[in-house]
Amino acid sequence: MINSGQITPIQEFVDADSYDLSGLEENITNYYSLDGKFYSMPFNSSTPVMYYNKDAFKAAGLDPETPPATYEEVEEASKKIVESNPEMKGFALQAYGWLWEQLLANQGALLLNNDNGRTDTPTEIGWTEEEGKSILEWVKRMVDDETFANYGTNGDNMMAGFLAGDVSMFLQSSASSRDVIDNAPFEVGIAYLPHPEDKERQGVVIGGASLWMIDGKSEEEQKAAWEFMKYLQTPEVQAEWHVGTGYFAINPAAYEEQVVKDAHSEKPQLQVTVDQLQDTKASYATQGALMDMLPEGRKIMETALEVIYNGGDVNEAYTTAVDQYNAAIEQANAARGE
């Protein structure tokens, strides 16, 4: 969007209006900022969380109030789930490039070099072999243990499998929180995104979307759009949006609204999604990557994950993915004449 030349940075309206950005969630505004300039107004922001079946945990002798925090703990819990109920798999991970990026960031790993493309245009991947392979090897171990549920790239099937009691844990956007909690015939738990046990948890990158100011519109239209953006950030609007979906409140003051306090009291799982965001450590890794080939990069990593899901070799899948990812970066730079 920035490279398109078709937008007006929101910073211009922030400055002209003396709008106080300090009232918005810093870990969200950081994502939409570059070189000290704020480019778009976040609205429907989310991060991935781990959903788990508390009833299945109890049946397996696991503490439903202490969900797995690391890859290794997820594996152990999965084994116990399958032992207690052979009809249920332990864990599912949608082959989704966005989740791959999140699992990297939670280790403090960069997706792209040059500080995730935030200090200069990326020229190659930013993660190390250890960081990248850790995700594939984690899944491979569960595939080999027959505790992994393979739903491929289909997130809807994965969620349906969870609600049907076919799998006890899965990763997905926090935006699905209300939908999952309200439709499950069992008690749903929500936990932080897992990380390798030898890495300290760093946190998550903002997902979802934001509102952009289109360039070339009349001054009246742009002013009206700016007023609408500000309206959407009010505590009252953000409170309703948060409790009705599971997306975050862009304005943390929304969490003080009574409707949110009531919802968090009734559904404390919603509070977990907020806590994970606010516990995230600010860094280039958790700020997220900027590059115009990211959609292609996600497809490449989805293919690598599916290879592992279907019994493929980690080294081969990893090497192929890295080569293709770097080639996509090179092609994108060449297309822009860089």
N, C-alpha and C positions, 0 to 999 in steps of 0.2 A: 504493500500500500504506500509506503514511504517512497519507494523507487518509482512508483507509477506517475508521479507528478500531477495526480488528479485530486489531491486532498490539501486542505489547509490545516496545519498543525493546531490542535486545540490550545497549545501554549499561547497563541496570539489572543484568544478570547479570555484565557486565564489572566493574562497580563492586563488586558484592556479593562477587565471587570474587577481586577484585584481579588480574584476568586481564591479562597484559601484551600489549597490542596491538602493541607495537613489534617483536615478532617476525614480524609479518605484512607482506606487501608493501604499502608505503605507497600506491603508485599505484592499488592495488585498494581498500584500506580507505577512501581518500578518496572514491571513488565512492559508497559506501554510508553516508557521513556527511553530516549537515546540521546547521549551527549548533553544531558541536562535539559532536554526539551521534551515536553509532554505532547504526544501525538494524537491520542484518541481517548475517548471517555469509556472506561470499562462499564459494563452493565451486567451481563450474565456470566459471572466468573465462577469457576469450579476447580477442584483438584481431584485426583484419584484417591480413593480410600479402599480399605478391604472390608467387604461385607462377610459376615459369618453367621452360621446357624447355631444359636445358643442352645437349642434343644439337642442338636446332634452332639455338641460339645459335652453337655451333661451326660448323655447316653454313653459317650466314649470315656468318661471319667476325667474329662478336661475341665478346667476352671473357666466357665463362660464369661467371667469378669476379667480374665487375664488372657487376652488373645495373643497369638504369636506375634512377635515384633521383628524377628529375623527370618531370613530364608530357611535357615536350619530348623528353627522352631516351627515354621509352616510345614516343613517336611515331616517332622516328628508327629505333629498334630494330625497330618494327613494319614499317616500310617495307623494311628490309633482310631481314627474315624472309620477307616476301611475295615479294621479288625472288628470293630463293634457292629458295623453294618456293611457287609459285602456288597449291598445294593447301592451304596453311596460312595462316590469318589471324594477325595480330600480337597482338591484345589483345582481351580480353572483360571487360565489367563488368556483372555482374548488376544489373538494375533493382531495387535493394533499398535501402530508406530508411536502413537502418543503415549501409550503405557510404557513402551520401551524407553522413551525419552525420560519419563518420570522416574523409572527405576535406575537410570543412570544418574540423574540429578540428585536422587536421594543418597547416592554414594559420594556426592561432591564432584562427580565427573562432568566434563563439558561434552556437549554434543558436537560442537564445532570448535576449531582452533580460533586464535585471535579473540579469546575471551567470549566464546559463543557468538562471534560476529559482531560484538558490541564495541570493539575498539578498532577493528579493521575488517574488511571483507574476508570471510573464511576462504581458506585454500585447501583444507582437508579436514578430516574428522578430528575431534578434540579429545576423545576418550582413549584410555590405554587398553591394551589387549586384556589385561587382568579384569578391568572394569566391564568391558564389553562381554567377555566370555562368561563372567560370573552369572549373568542372567540366563544365558543359554544352558550353562552347565546345571544351574538350579532346576530348570524345567526338565532337562534330560534325566536327572536323578529321579524325579517324580514319575516321568514316563516309564523309566525302567522298573520302578517300584510298583507300577500299575496303580498309583494313587492319583494320577492326573486325569482330568476330564478334558478332552479335546473338542472344543467347539469352533476351532478354526478362527475365521475373522468375524463370525456372526455373534455380535453382542446380545442381540435379542434372544437367540437360542440359549445362550449362556445364562442370562437372567431367568429365562423360563425354566431351565434346568435347576437352578438354585431354588426357585419357588416351588418346584415339584419335588424337592428333596433328593435330587440326583447328585448334587455336589454340595459340600459344606462351606467352602470359602471361594471367593472370587474378587478380582480387582475391577473397579469401574468408577466412573465419575461420581462425585458427591452429589451432582445434580439429580441423580436417580434416587436419592435417599428416601424422600416421601413415598415415591412409587413402590419401592421395595418394601419399606416398613409397613405400608398400608395394605399391601397385597399378599404378604407372606402369611401362611397358616401356622407360623411358629414365631418365636421371638428372635428378632434380628439384632445382631451386634454390628457395630461399625468400629473399625480400628485404623490406626495409622498405616501408611504404606510400608511394607517390610523392607529390610536392608540386609546385606551380608553381615554376619556376626563380627567379622574383623574390620568393619567400617562403622564409623559413627554416623548416626542418622543426621542428614543435612536438611531434609524437608522436600517440598514439592514446588512445581512450577505452575503458574496460573494457566488454566485452560478456559474454555468458553469463548466469549466474544466481546467486542467493544463497538462503540458508536463512532463513526468517522465523519468529519465535516468535509463534504464534497466541495471542491474548488469550482470557481466559475459560476456560482449561484449569486443571486442578488443579495445585497447587504441585508435587506429585510428578511429574506429566507434564512440566511446564515444566523442572524440574531435570534430568530424564532427557534431555530434548531438548537442553538446554544441554551436558550431558556428551557427548552424541553429536556436537554441533557441534565441541566441543573435540577429540574423537577424530579427526574428519575433517581437522583442521588439522595433525595430527602429521606430522613429516617423512617417516615411513615410508609413511603412507597417501598423502600428496601426491606422493611420489616415484613410486609405482606409477601413480597417476592421470595424472601428467604424461607419463611415457614411454609409457603405453598409449593416449594420445589425442592430445596436442598442446595440451591445456588447460594453463594455467600452474599452477605450484605456488604456492598462496596463501602458504605458509610457505617463504621462500627457503632455509631450512636444508635443505630437501628436495634442493636442487641439490648438496649435499655427500654425499648417499647414493650408494653405489657403483652402484646400479642406474641412477641418472641419469647418473653419469659415464660408465658403459659405453654408455648409449644416445646420449649426446651425442658420444661418440667414434665410434660407428658411424653415427649420423645427425646430423651437425653442423648440419643445417637446424633442428633443434629448438632449438639454442642461439640462433639468429637471432631466433626469436619472443620469447625471454626478453630478449635484448639490446634489442630495440625497445621493449618495455615499460619496462625499467629506464632507457632513454635518454630517455623521455618527460619533458617539462618540465611540472611541476605548475602548473596554471592553471585558471581557471574553464572555459576551452575544453576542456582535456583531462580535466577532472573529470567532464564530462558534464552533460546537461540534465535537469531535473526538471519534468515537467508531465503531467497526466493525458490530454492529447490526442495524445501522441507516436505511438501506433499509427496514428491517422488522418493525422497529419503525414507519416509514412513512406509511406503509400499515395499521398498527393498528390505527393511527390517521385518515387515510382516511375512514376507516370503521366507526369510531366515528362520523365524519362529515356527512357521508351519513345517519346515523341513525337520526341525527337532521334534515337533509334535508327532510326526509320522515316522519317527525312529531313525532319522538321519544323523550324520556325523557332525559333532560340534565344530571341530576344526575346519572342516570343509565348508560348512554353512557360514561360519564366521568369516573366513578368508574371502569367500565369494561376496558376502555382503559388504565388507570393507572396501573391496576393489570397486564394486558398483557404486557405493556411496561416494567415494572419492572421485570417481568418473563423473557422477552427477554434479558434484560441486564444480569440477573443472569445466564441464559443458555449460553450466549456468554462467560462470564467469566469462567464458568465451563468447556467449550469446550477448553479453553486455559490453563486449569489447575490452575485457580486463585480462 
